[in-house]
Amino acid sequence: QFIRKQVIEALLQKGAYFAQLGQQEQGIASYGLTIYDDVIRRCGTEVSFKRFIAEALSQKAGLLFHLDRQEEALSLCDEIIQKFQNEQIPTLKRQVVGALVCKGDALDWLDREAEALPVCDEVIRRFGNETDIELKREVAKALYRKGYALFSLKRYKEALSVFDSFINTYGNTEELSLKRKTASALLLKGNSLSWLDRFSEARHACNEVIRRFGNETDSDLKESVEQARENKKKFGG
């Protein structure tokens, strides 16, 4: 069984490699999908192989998402959630929360924002008090996604509340991915305020982006700062 597990771990690494390449090349992606199917077949139904099955399903769902095969990704996410939703092992909990976040992203991609909202709420409800750093990252993604979905649905007052919650909770982090989302949340907050004719507050949100991230060298953050400057002019500043 030890050797079998080593083979499966090697296949998962191989699958991840081809998945990364496959985001640009359809043929390579198809091969990556077959690797994950092979992992699942080799694992069978043995309890000791649960984490490998969950990882293979999760990576396959992520690859399908990047290939714009959103409906198939949704189906796999639902399978992961159903299979492992009651698991308390941290590695399996991470796969469940990852599947929920992926499901929310896929629904948003399909312009089904109203369906994405309860998915985001489930992530926040079930994992909001977790101390595991990876689970906390996924909760942050879900909170941001909830605000974005509300904004897309033109529910601006509700979106503002969510963006404020995100900024207050994660706005002082040094983690780059969360800094990028904080900048985006502030931009969306400004846009929400402008739709509510609260232009002074909208300009303040733009100023916050500039103040917080004006000296950053990351290209995404620099783009957010430039967008904030443009938005500020539109809002009368």
C-alpha positions in Angstrom: 0.0 0.0 0.0 2.9 2.3 0.7 4.2 2.0 -2.9 0.7 2.4 -4.2 0.3 5.7 -2.3 3.7 6.9 -3.7 2.5 6.2 -7.2 -0.8 8.1 -6.6 1.1 11.1 -5.1 3.4 11.1 -8.2 0.4 11.0 -10.5 -1.2 13.9 -8.7 2.0 16.0 -9.1 2.1 15.0 -12.7 -1.6 16.0 -13.1 -0.9 19.4 -11.5 2.0 20.0 -13.9 -0.1 19.1 -17.0 -3.0 21.1 -15.6 -0.8 24.2 -15.4 0.3 23.7 -19.0 -3.1 22.7 -20.1 -4.6 26.1 -19.2 -3.1 27.3 -22.5 -3.3 24.1 -24.5 -6.5 22.1 -24.9 -4.8 18.8 -25.9 -2.4 18.9 -22.9 -5.4 19.7 -20.6 -7.3 16.6 -21.8 -4.3 14.5 -20.9 -4.2 16.2 -17.4 -7.9 15.3 -16.9 -7.2 11.6 -17.7 -4.4 11.6 -15.1 -6.9 12.6 -12.4 -9.3 10.0 -13.6 -6.5 7.4 -13.3 -5.9 8.5 -9.7 -9.5 8.1 -8.8 -9.7 4.7 -10.4 -6.5 3.5 -8.6 -7.9 4.7 -5.2 -11.1 2.7 -5.4 -13.2 3.0 -2.3 -10.6 2.5 0.4 -11.0 4.8 3.3 -7.2 5.4 3.6 -7.2 6.9 0.1 -9.9 9.5 0.7 -7.6 12.4 0.7 -6.2 11.4 -2.7 -9.6 11.1 -4.2 -10.6 14.5 -2.8 -7.4 16.1 -4.2 -7.8 14.5 -7.6 -11.5 15.7 -7.8 -10.5 19.2 -6.7 -7.7 19.6 -9.1 -9.8 18.2 -11.9 -12.6 20.7 -11.1 -10.1 23.5 -11.1 -8.8 22.5 -14.5 -12.3 22.3 -15.9 -13.0 25.8 -14.6 -9.9 27.2 -16.3 -11.0 25.5 -19.5 -14.3 27.3 -19.4 -16.1 24.0 -18.8 -18.1 25.5 -16.0 -21.0 23.1 -15.9 -18.7 20.1 -15.6 -16.7 21.9 -12.9 -20.0 22.6 -11.0 -20.9 18.9 -11.1 -17.5 17.9 -9.7 -17.7 20.5 -7.0 -21.1 19.2 -5.9 -19.6 15.6 -5.9 -16.7 16.7 -3.6 -19.1 18.6 -1.2 -21.5 15.6 -1.0 -18.7 13.0 -0.5 -16.7 14.9 2.1 -18.9 17.5 3.7 -19.0 15.7 7.1 -15.2 15.1 7.3 -13.3 16.7 10.2 -9.8 15.9 8.9 -8.2 19.3 8.0 -7.0 18.2 4.5 -10.5 17.1 3.6 -12.1 20.2 5.0 -9.8 22.2 2.8 -11.0 20.3 -0.2 -14.7 20.9 0.7 -14.2 24.7 1.2 -12.2 24.8 -2.0 -15.0 23.1 -3.9 -17.5 25.5 -2.4 -15.4 28.5 -3.5 -14.9 27.0 -6.9 -18.6 26.5 -7.2 -19.3 30.1 -6.4 -16.7 31.2 -9.0 -18.2 29.0 -11.6 -21.7 30.2 -10.9 -20.5 33.8 -11.2 -18.8 33.0 -14.4 -22.1 31.7 -15.8 -23.8 34.9 -14.7 -25.7 33.0 -12.0 -24.8 35.4 -9.2 -28.0 34.9 -7.3 -27.1 31.2 -7.0 -23.6 32.0 -5.9 -24.7 34.0 -2.9 -25.9 31.1 -0.7 -22.7 29.2 -1.6 -20.6 32.1 -0.3 -22.8 32.2 2.8 -22.3 28.5 3.4 -18.5 28.9 3.3 -18.7 31.8 5.8 -21.1 30.0 8.0 -19.3 26.7 8.1 -15.7 27.9 8.1 -15.7 31.5 9.3 -14.3 30.6 12.8 -11.6 28.2 11.6 -8.0 29.0 12.6 -6.4 27.0 9.8 -4.7 29.5 7.5 -5.8 27.8 4.3 -9.4 27.7 5.4 -9.2 31.4 6.4 -8.0 32.2 2.9 -11.0 30.5 1.3 -13.4 32.3 3.7 -11.8 35.6 2.5 -12.4 34.6 -1.1 -16.0 33.7 -0.3 -16.6 37.0 1.4 -15.1 39.0 -1.5 -17.1 36.9 -4.0 -20.3 37.6 -2.0 -19.7 41.3 -2.3 -19.0 41.1 -6.0 -22.1 39.0 -6.6 -24.3 41.6 -4.8 -22.6 44.4 -6.8 -23.4 42.5 -10.0 -27.0 42.1 -8.9 -27.1 45.9 -8.3 -27.8 45.4 -4.6 -25.4 48.2 -3.8 -26.2 48.8 -0.2 -25.8 45.1 0.7 -22.6 45.0 -1.3 -21.2 48.0 0.6 -21.8 46.1 3.9 -19.9 43.1 2.6 -17.0 45.1 1.2 -16.6 47.0 4.5 -16.6 43.6 6.3 -13.9 42.3 4.0 -11.8 45.5 4.3 -12.1 45.6 8.1 -11.1 41.9 8.4 -8.4 41.6 5.8 -7.4 45.1 4.9 -4.2 45.2 7.0 -2.8 41.9 5.8 0.6 41.7 4.1 -0.4 38.6 2.0 -0.3 39.7 -1.7 -3.5 37.9 -2.8 -5.5 39.5 0.0 -3.9 42.9 -0.7 -5.1 42.6 -4.3 -8.6 41.7 -3.1 -8.6 44.6 -0.6 -7.8 47.0 -3.4 -10.5 45.5 -5.6 -13.0 45.7 -2.7 -12.2 49.4 -2.2 -12.7 50.0 -6.0 -16.0 48.2 -5.9 -17.0 50.0 -2.8 -16.4 53.3 -4.6 -18.4 52.2 -7.6 -21.3 51.1 -5.3 -21.3 54.5 -3.6 -21.3 56.3 -6.9 -24.4 54.3 -8.0 -26.1 55.5 -4.8 -25.1 59.1 -5.6 -22.7 59.2 -2.6 -19.9 60.7 -4.6 -17.9 62.2 -1.7 -17.7 58.8 0.0 -16.9 57.2 -3.4 -13.9 59.6 -3.8 -12.8 58.7 -0.3 -12.7 55.0 -1.3 -10.6 55.9 -4.3 -8.2 57.8 -2.0 -7.9 54.8 0.2 -6.7 52.7 -2.7 -4.1 55.3 -3.5 -3.0 55.8 0.1 -2.7 52.1 0.9 -1.2 50.9 -2.3 0.3 53.9 -4.1 3.9 52.7 -3.4 3.4 49.1 -4.3 5.4 47.5 -7.1 3.0 44.6 -7.8 1.5 45.1 -11.3 -2.0 44.3 -10.2 -1.9 46.7 -7.3 -0.4 49.4 -9.6 -3.3 48.9 -12.0 -5.8 49.2 -9.1 -4.2 52.5 -8.1 -4.4 53.8 -11.6 -8.0 52.8 -11.8 -8.7 54.6 -8.5 -7.3 57.8 -9.9 -9.4 57.5 -13.0 -12.5 56.7 -11.0 -11.9 59.6 -8.6 -12.0 62.0 -11.6 -15.3 60.4 -12.8 -16.7 60.9 -9.3 -15.9 64.6 -9.4 -12.6 64.6 -7.7 
